[in-house]
């Protein structure tokens, strides 16, 4: 490196890097640092180039690992960076490009080294490398043990205090990315870390007072979606719009951390364009999620999770209870709009889930919005394109719907919102449909996809739980939504008959060959019957609570009345079939009285008249046990049955 632009292939032979990693100690006041930090570097544009960078620098990093106990050059580099950050705010105000550029380069090198150090050694060894100074071999200074803590505090100050300008954008991204890399220690441990260096420094001591300010800044970075400055205004020469070399480097780490973090077992399928449109927003969101999901320390809860659980709207003037630590206020409207716009990424969906699940202030605010379609439609689109999404993204979207449908006000209001021309729904042209009917269609489609592909009982149960939560509030169901409810029941009925036939044939075969083990058809039959009962409960709940609002559902039941015959006398369904059987019998009788060859319009007219004539006390009150089922925190990964 140095004053000339460096190429990846030249890095192992670079004289400045050799001196940094060599056997000679370099004082923090040595002019060498100005020479080392005066470099520009073309940003890698592919994973191949990132891999080449790691391969080219691994020898330098390993050389530093070997020599640092004697030279203390890592500590000297960090002290150079720390001394420069003290003047960073003033440099930004004075537009001192060169000073900010060199400070950025120092942080870039630290992050590259930190990534390799974390991969190559234990946390205890890593901490030791921060204590080594220029002394006899292997010696260290006890009073310098907090250099790592000082670096973390400095990064937090840089993120929260340095104004975001064109010339400071890159270093702000690098600071966030360095913290993501630092927190990647969990990647190299099978067990959950509860006494890691992150717990030691981030959850207590000098870093703790920055908790609420850091969380607030990261949230605002996500909200604002600031794009990188245009070419020519960057501090670093020859940078592209991709956000800098370190962004690419840390994104690789973040992707691995994200995989472990969501327990999905597969990488994120987020479009690269959305990530690169605002590297600062994307990296800030990743850091926020990692901080929020750190395990509690043995003697203290996670302060970052506490901050996320308790922040309030800027328009809320009520005082914070003294018992709530790390509280702050943020503009809920801006946050809501950003969440609506960013649901194409699974990390944004996880943030939405986290806020709805853990922050009652946010949940209350969102449920009171009169434009919930702006939030619900992106969630439905995730479920609709289930084939293209990672399993953890689908699960998070489903759990968000389950949380929302636990609110009766939400379940009522979604049937009042009318939508036109839903272009992404391709099975049928929907010129006009309520948000509630569209939600039913998408959830049923997800169930059918799951039945034929993933066969995940957990997903089945939660899809049906969402429908059950809504069922008592079904209003003016679209005819296609009503048809799909009955069609799903038809599909389940056929599956039930098929498994029942297989079980019967297997039992007959076992009488002639006792040595052949029998397949466990009984378990399959129990699962299918459980799902069928849930569907019957959903239909029953709608008929009992809102029959007069849903003539299209009655029409669909009458059209497929033969489907329900076999379940009338089935011991598992007799109780739940009473109301459904009553409705089918009552309206069938009225249609019979009206004569043959009735048009669709005439049938619906008879149904609407019959609803008024049907005594309400003849329908038994439906207590749907699926509705408001306590949902579990999503297991973000497939679980085939």
N, C-alpha and C positions, 0 to 999 in steps of 0.2 A: 504494500500500500504506500502511502506517501502522497506527494503532490500530483503525481500522474494518475490517470484512470487505471484501475486494475482490472485484469481479466481473470476469470476463474482459474484458467490453466496456469497462471503465473503465481498464484497465491503461495504454493509450497516453497517457492524460491524467493519470495519477497523478503528483502533484507530487514525491513522494519518488523515484520512478523517474526522473523528468525531471532531478532534481538529481544523482542518481547517474550518469546517462549524459551530463550536460551539460558545459559548458565550465568550470565552477567546481570547483576541487579541494576535496576534503573530507578533513580530517585524520582519522586513525584514532581520535583522542581526542574528536572532535566529538560532541555530544549527538544529532546527526542520526541516528547509527546506531541508537540506542535507539528512535527514532521509526520509522525504516525497518523495523526488524525486529519491530515490535509489530503484526503482521498475522495474520489467519487467512484461510484460503482453502478454499472448498468443493472437494473432490476431483473432477476430471473422471471421468465414469463411462462414457465411450465414446470411440472413436477420433475422432469428430467434434469433441468438446469439446477433446481434445488438440490437434487441428489448429487449432482456434480459438485456443487458448492460444498456440501458436507464431506464428500470424499476428498476434495482438494484441501480442506482445512483440518481434517482429522489428525494428520501428522503433526501440524502445528499445535493443536489443542493438547494432544497427548504429550508432546514435548513440554508444554507448560505444566501439565499435571505432574510430570516427573521433576521439573526443575523449580516449580513454585515454592515448595517447602524451604528451599535455600535462598531464592531470590526475592520472594514476596512481591513479584511483579503484578500479580492479579490484584492484590490489595492496593498497590501504587496506582494502577489504572483506575480502580474504583474511586480512590481519593482524588485523582485528577478530575474525574467526572463530577464528584460531589462538590468540589471547590468551584467548578464552572457553573453548576446549577444555582449557586447562590447569587450569581449575577445574571441569570437567564431572563428573569422578568424585566430587568432594566434593559437588557440587550434587545428584548422584543419591542419595548417602547422606543428604543433608539434605532430600531431597524438594523441592528448589527448582524448582518447575514453570516459573515465569516465565523463569528463566535458561536452562533446557534448551529451552524453547519458542523463545526468541529465537536461541539457538545453532542450533537446527534450521532456523529461517527463514533464517539467514545461509547455511547450507549449501545450502538449497533454491535460493536466488538464484544462488549460485556455480555450481551444477549446470546451471541453466537457461542461464546465460551461457556456460558451458563447452561445452554442446551446440551452441549457435549459432556460437561461435568456431571449434570444430573443423570445422563444416560450411563455414564461410566462408573459411578461410585455411589456409595450410600450417603444418606443425609448427614451422618456424623462426619464422614470424610469431607463432604462439601463444606460444612461449617468450619472445619479445620483450615481449609484452603483460604478462607476469609480472614484467618487470624495470623497467617504466616507473614513475617516481615524480613527485612534484610538483616539477617543475623547468622549465627553458626547453623550448620545443617540441622533441619528439623525443629528448630526452636520457634517459639511463638510468644506473643505478648498477650497476657490475660486482659489488659485494659483495652485491647483492640478487638475484643470478642464481639462487640456490638456493631462491627462494620456492616454485617449483613442486615441488621435491623436498621441501621442508618440509611443503607441503600433503599430498603423498602419504604421507609418514611419519605425519603427524597422522591421516589417514584410517585407516591401518593400525593405529595405536595405538587409535583410537576403536573399531574393529571388534573388536580383540583384548582390550582392557583394560577397557572400560566395562561394568559389570554389566548384564545384560539384565533390565530391570524394565519395568513397565507404562509408566512415564514416559520410559524411554530406548528403547523399542521403535522408535518412529518415526525417531529420529535414527540408530539402528543400520541401519535399512533404507536411509536416505538416504546414509549413508556407503558402504555396499556399492554402491548404485546409482550414486553419483558415480564410483566407480572403474570401473564398467562403462562409463559414458559416456566417461570419460577414455581407456579402451582402445579406443574405437570409431574411432580414427584410421585403422585398417586398412580401414574401410568406404570410405574416400575415396581409396584407392590401389589400382590394378590389380595392381601388383607386390607381392610379399611383403616386408614391412618387416623389415629386419634391423638397422637403425641408428636406430630410432625413439626418441622420448623415453621410451617404456616400457622399451626396452633400456637407455637411459642412466640412468634412475633406479631402476627396479624390479629390475634384475638386478645392481646393484652399489651401492656407496656406503651411505648411511644406511638405505636400505630393506631391504637384503639380510639383516641380522640378524633381521628379522621374518618371514622366509620360512616357516619351519616352523610358527611360532605362527599365522600367518595361514591357512595351509592347514588346520591342525588346527581352528581356529575355524570356518572355512567348512564343513568336514565335519560338525562337531558341530551347526552351524545346520541343515544338511540333515537330520541324524539326528533332531534334536528336533522339527522341524516346528512350532515355536512359532507359535501363532496371534496375530493382533493383539489388544491388550487390548479388552475390551468397551466400548461407547459410555459416555462419562462419565469414563473413566479416561485418555483420550488427553490428551496435552499440548496438542495443537492443538484449538481449538474447531471445531465443525462438521465434524469428520472422519468419514468413513464407515468401514465395515469393510474397505474396499478397500486400505488400506495407505498412504494419503496421496497427494498430488498427484505428488510426485517419483517414487513407485513407478510410477505410470502413465506418467510421462514417460520414465523410464529403461527401462521395459519395452518401449516403442516402439523405443528404440535397441537394446536387447538382442535384440529380434526380428530386426532387420536384421542385427545382428552374428551372430546365430545362423544366419541363412540363409547368409551367406558362410562361416561357421565350419564348417558341416556339408557345404558344397559341394552342397547339395541343390537349390538353385535355386527352392525353394518355401518358404513360411512354415510354421512349426510349427502342427500341428493340436491342440495340447494344450488340454484343456478349461480354460476360464477359471476354473471353480470350484476346480480343484485348485491353480492358481497363486495365487488370491486367498485360499485357506485359510491359507496361510503365506507372505506376501510375503517375509519375511526368508529363509526356507528356499529359495524359488525364486530370488531374486536372488543368494544366496550360492552356489548351485549354478552359476548362469550365470557368475559371476565366477571361480569355481574352474576351470571348464572353459576359459574364455578364457585365464586365467593358465597353465594346464597346456599349452595348445596354442600359446603364443607361440613363435615361432621362436628357435632358439639365437642368441645374439649372436656376432659374428665371433670374439671371443676368450674366450667363456665359454658353457657350456651353460645351459639354462633351469633356474634353481634350483627353480622351482615344480614342474616335471616331476620333478626329482630327488627332491623331498620326497614326491610322490605315488608314486614308484616304490619308495621305501624304508621307509615307515612300517610299524610292527609292531603286533601285538596287545598290549594292556595285560597280558595273562597270560604274555607271552613275557619271561622274565627274562634271556635271553642278552644279552650286551653288543653294542652296535652296533660294527661294524668302523670303525676310524678313517678309512678311505677313503670312508665314506658321509657326505656333508654333509647338513644340514637334516633329520636323522632325528627322528622322534617316535613316540609310541605312542598308540593309540586303541582303543576297545572294539570288537572285530570283531563280536561278537554284535549289538550295537546297530546297527552299520553294515549288517550283513547283513539284519536285519529291516527297516530303512528302505528298502534297495534292493528287497527283495521287495514292499513295499507301494507303491512309487512308480513302478513300471514303466509306468504309463499315459502318462507324459511321455517324450518322446524325449530330453530332456536327462538324465533319470535313467538311461535305457538307455545313453546315451553314457558316463555316469560308470561304470556297471557294466562296459561294454566296456573302458574305459580302465584300470580297476583289474585286471580279469582279464588284460589284455594286458601291462600294464607292472609290476604288483606281484606278484611270485612268492609273497610271504607271504599275500596275500589269496587268490590262486588256490588255493594248497595248503589254506588254511582252508576255503574254500567246497566244494572237492571232497571234503573229509573230513566235511562235514555229513551227518547222517542224515535231514534234512528238506529235501533238494534240491528236492522237488516245490513247495515254497513259492516258489522262485526260477524253476524251469523253467516252471511253469504260466503265469505272467504273460507270459513270453517266447513261449510257444506261442500264447497268445491274441493277441499282437501279430501274429504270422504268420497266424493264422486269419482275422483281420479285415484282411487285406492291402488290400482295396478301400478301407478307411477311413483307412489310414495313409499317411504320407509315405514316399517311397521310401527316404530315408536311415534312417528308423526301422526299416523292414523289413530293410534290409541289416545294421544294427547287431545286431538280434535274431538274424539268421541267423549272423553271425560269432560271436556269443556261443555259440550252439549248437555251432558248429564248434570253438571253443576247448574247450568242455566235452567233446565227443565224442572229442577226442584222448587222453582219459584212459580206460584200460581199466577201471579201477575204477568210474568213472561209468557206462560202457556196461553193466557187469554189474548195478550197483545199481538202475538205472532200471527194469529188468524185474522187480525184486522189490517195487517200490512199487505197491500196488494202489489204484486210484481208483474212486470211485463217483459216478454221476450228474453228468457233466460238462455243465452246463446250457448253456454257450456253444457247444458243438459240436452243430449243428442238422441235419447231413446224416443222422444216424442216432442213435437213442437208445442211449447207452452206459451201461448200468447198472453194469458193472464192467469195468475195463480197466487194464492196467499202464501206468505212466508211459512206458515204452519204446515200447509199441504206439501210444499216443496221439501221441508225438513223431513216429513214422513216418507216421501218418495226416496230421498237420498239414504235415509237410515235403512229402509227396507232393501234398497239396492245393495247396501253394504252387507246386510245379513245374507242375501242370496249369493253374493260374491264369496263370502266366508264359507257358506255351505258347500260350494263347489271347489274352492281352492284351499284356503288355509285351515279350515275346520277347527277354529279356535273357540272353545266354549266360553272363554272369558269375554271375547268380543261379542258373541251372541247374546250373552246375558246382559251386558251393558247397553247394547243397542235396544233390546227389548225393554230394559229398565227405563230408558229415555222415552220410548213410546208409551210405556205405562204411566210415567209421570205426567205425560201430556193428555192421556186418553180422556180423562174426565172433563177436559176443557176443549176437546175437538169441536170446531165450529165451521159449518159450511164447507166441509171437505170437498175438494175438487173431485170430480167423477173419476179421474185417473188415479188419484191417491186412494179413493175407496176401492177401486178395482185391484190395486196393487196389494192392499191389506188382505183381501180375500184370496188373491193369487198366491201370496206367500203362504197362507193357510193351506191352500190346495197343494202346494209343493211339499209342505211338511206332511200332509196327509198321505201323499203318494210315497214319500220316504218311509213313513211309519208302516204302511202296508207292505212295502218291499222288505224291510227288516223283519217284520212279523212273519212273512212267508219264508224268508231264509231261515229264521229260527225254527219254524215248524218242520221244514225239510231236513234241517240238521238234526232235529230231535228224532225224526223217523229213521234217518240213516244210522244214528247211534244205536238203535235197537238191534241192528244186524251186525254192527262192528263196534264192540265196546272198547277196543284198543285205541281208536282214533280220538284224540282230544277235541272237544267241542269249542268252536269260537264263542267268545263271550257276547252273544247277541243280546242277552238280558241287559247288560250295561248300556249298549247302544240304544236299545228300546227305551230304557229309562230316561236317557238324555233327550231323545226325540219327544217322548211324552211330556217331559218337563217343559220343553220349548213350546209344544202345542198348547199346553195349559196356559203358559204365559200369553200366547196369542189370543186364546179364548177369553182370558181375563181382560185383555186390552179392549177387545170388541165389546165384552159385557159392560165394562166400565163406561164406554162411550154411550151405549144404548141406555144405560141406567141414568146417566147424568145429563146427557145432551142429545137424546133421541130426536127431539123436535128441530134441532139445528143441522141434522145430517141425513137428509133424504137420500143422498147419493150412496151412503153406506148401506142403508136399508135396501135400496135397489140392487146393489152388488150382492148382498146376502141372499136376496130372493132369486137372483139370476143363477147363483151357484148353491141353491138350497140343498141339493143332493149330497154335497160335500159333508154336511153336518149329520147326516142320518146315522152313520156308523158310530158317532160319539155320543148319541143320545142315551144309549144304555151302557156305555163303557163306564165301569166303576170309578175310573180315575177322573172322569169329566162330568158325571151326572149332575153334580151340584152347580157347576159353572155353566152348564148347557141350558138350565131352566129358562133363564131370561131370553137367551138367543132363540131357543125353540119357541117360546111364547111369541116373540116378535115375528118370526118367520111364519108361524101358523096364523097369527092374527092378520097379517097383511096379505098372505096367500089367499085367505078366505075372502077378503075384500076385493082382490083382483079377480077371483073366480066369479064373484057376484057381478062384476063390471062387464063380464063377457070376454070373448076371445079376440085375437088380433088387435091388441092395444098398442098404440105408439109409445115411444119412450116418454114423450111429454105427458101423455095421458097417465102412464104408470106413475110418474113422479107426482102428478097432481093428486092421484088417489092416495099415494103415500103421505103427502102433506095433509090431506084431509083426515087420514086415518090416525095420524099422530095426535091430532086434537081429540079424536074419539077414544083413543086408548087410555083407560084409567091408569093414572100414574102409580096408584097403590098396587097394581098387579105386578109391577116390576120390583123384584127384591133389590134392596140397596146393595150395590156392588162394593165390596171391600177388596180392592186390588192389592195383594200383598207385595207385588213387584214395585208398585209406585212408591217413590221416595225411599227406595232401597238404599241404605247407607253404602256409598261407593267407596272403593279402596283407592289408595294412591296408585296410579297406573303402573302396571308392570310393563315397561317399555320394550317389548320384544315378543315374538310369536311363541305360542305354546300349543302345538298341535295336540288334538285329542287322540 
